[in-house]
């Protein structure tokens, strides 16, 4: 997730974690909707920052493989649910 947010927002590799999410989804940030107000932006940034912390290390910084297909599906469902905005 971190890799995709960094790429989509045009951020350098040194931008990581919670700080990256808060910048990317902040009002006026590259991944925020222009129609969203500050509370909507803050909520989305918080969602992504929290999800990143949950699935972090090493998963946030690398491409992962899963031995349990259900675990992979759960993470994909979380990522996909945010894409429907």
C-alpha positions as a Markdown table, in Angstrom:
| # | Residue | x | y | z |
|---|---|---|---|---|
| 1 | Unk | 0.0 | 0.0 | 0.0 |
| 2 | Unk | 2.8 | 2.4 | 0.9 |
| 3 | Unk | 4.5 | 1.9 | -2.4 |
| 4 | Unk | 1.3 | 2.6 | -4.4 |
| 5 | Unk | 0.5 | 5.7 | -2.4 |
| 6 | Unk | 4.0 | 7.0 | -2.8 |
| 7 | Unk | 3.9 | 6.3 | -6.6 |
| 8 | Unk | 0.4 | 7.8 | -7.1 |
| 9 | Unk | 1.3 | 10.9 | -5.1 |
| 10 | Unk | 4.6 | 11.4 | -6.8 |
| 11 | Unk | 6.6 | 11.2 | -3.5 |
| 12 | Unk | 10.2 | 10.2 | -3.2 |
| 13 | Unk | 11.2 | 6.8 | -1.6 |
| 14 | Unk | 12.2 | 8.6 | 1.6 |
| 15 | Unk | 8.6 | 9.5 | 2.3 |
| 16 | Unk | 7.1 | 6.6 | 4.4 |
| 17 | Unk | 4.5 | 5.6 | 6.9 |
| 18 | Unk | 2.0 | 7.8 | 8.7 |
| 19 | Unk | 3.6 | 11.0 | 7.5 |
| 20 | Unk | 3.2 | 10.0 | 3.9 |
| 21 | Unk | -0.4 | 9.1 | 4.4 |
| 22 | Unk | -1.2 | 12.3 | 6.2 |
| 23 | Unk | 0.4 | 14.3 | 3.4 |
| 24 | Unk | -1.0 | 12.4 | 0.5 |
| 25 | Unk | -4.6 | 12.6 | 1.7 |
| 26 | Unk | -4.5 | 16.0 | 3.3 |
| 27 | Unk | -6.8 | 18.7 | 1.9 |
| 28 | Unk | -5.1 | 19.8 | -1.3 |
| 29 | Unk | -2.9 | 16.7 | -1.2 |
| 30 | Unk | -2.4 | 14.7 | -4.4 |
| 31 | Unk | -4.7 | 11.9 | -3.4 |
| 32 | Unk | -7.5 | 13.9 | -1.8 |
| 33 | Unk | -10.7 | 14.7 | -3.7 |
| 34 | Unk | -11.2 | 18.4 | -4.3 |
| 35 | Unk | -14.8 | 18.0 | -3.3 |
| 36 | Unk | -13.9 | 16.5 | 0.2 |
| 37 | Unk | -13.9 | 18.8 | 3.2 |
| 38 | Unk | -11.1 | 18.7 | 5.8 |
| 39 | Unk | -12.9 | 16.2 | 8.0 |
| 40 | Unk | -13.3 | 13.8 | 5.1 |
| 41 | Unk | -9.7 | 14.1 | 4.2 |
| 42 | Unk | -8.6 | 13.6 | 7.8 |
| 43 | Unk | -10.8 | 10.5 | 8.1 |
| 44 | Unk | -9.3 | 9.0 | 4.9 |
| 45 | Unk | -5.7 | 9.8 | 5.9 |
| 46 | Unk | -6.4 | 8.3 | 9.3 |
| 47 | Unk | -7.8 | 5.1 | 7.7 |
| 48 | Unk | -4.7 | 4.7 | 5.5 |
| 49 | Unk | -2.3 | 5.5 | 8.3 |
| 50 | Unk | -3.9 | 3.0 | 10.6 |
| 51 | Unk | -4.1 | 0.3 | 8.0 |
| 52 | Unk | -0.4 | 0.9 | 7.1 |
| 53 | Unk | 0.5 | 0.5 | 10.8 |
| 54 | Unk | -1.5 | -2.8 | 11.0 |
| 55 | Unk | 0.2 | -4.4 | 8.0 |
| 56 | Unk | 3.6 | -2.8 | 8.3 |
| 57 | Unk | 7.1 | -4.3 | 8.3 |
| 58 | Unk | 8.1 | -5.7 | 6.1 |
| 59 | Unk | 4.9 | -5.5 | 4.1 |
| 60 | Unk | 4.8 | -1.8 | 3.8 |
| 61 | Unk | 8.1 | -1.4 | 2.1 |
| 62 | Unk | 8.4 | -4.5 | -0.1 |
| 63 | Unk | 6.4 | -6.7 | -2.4 |
| 64 | Unk | 5.1 | -9.5 | -0.3 |
| 65 | Unk | 4.1 | -13.1 | -0.8 |
| 66 | Unk | 1.5 | -14.9 | 1.2 |
| 67 | Unk | 1.3 | -18.5 | 2.3 |
| 68 | Unk | -2.3 | -18.1 | 3.4 |
| 69 | Unk | -4.6 | -17.0 | 0.6 |
| 70 | Unk | -7.2 | -15.7 | 3.0 |
| 71 | Unk | -4.7 | -13.2 | 4.5 |
| 72 | Unk | -3.8 | -11.9 | 1.1 |
| 73 | Unk | -7.5 | -11.6 | 0.2 |
| 74 | Unk | -8.3 | -9.6 | 3.4 |
| 75 | Unk | -5.5 | -7.1 | 2.6 |
| 76 | Unk | -6.7 | -6.8 | -0.9 |
| 77 | Unk | -10.3 | -6.2 | 0.2 |
| 78 | Unk | -9.1 | -3.4 | 2.5 |
| 79 | Unk | -7.1 | -1.8 | -0.3 |
| 80 | Unk | -10.0 | -2.2 | -2.8 |
| 81 | Unk | -12.6 | -0.8 | -0.4 |
| 82 | Unk | -10.7 | 2.5 | -0.3 |
| 83 | Unk | -10.5 | 2.6 | -4.1 |
| 84 | Unk | -14.3 | 2.8 | -4.4 |
| 85 | Unk | -14.3 | 6.4 | -3.2 |
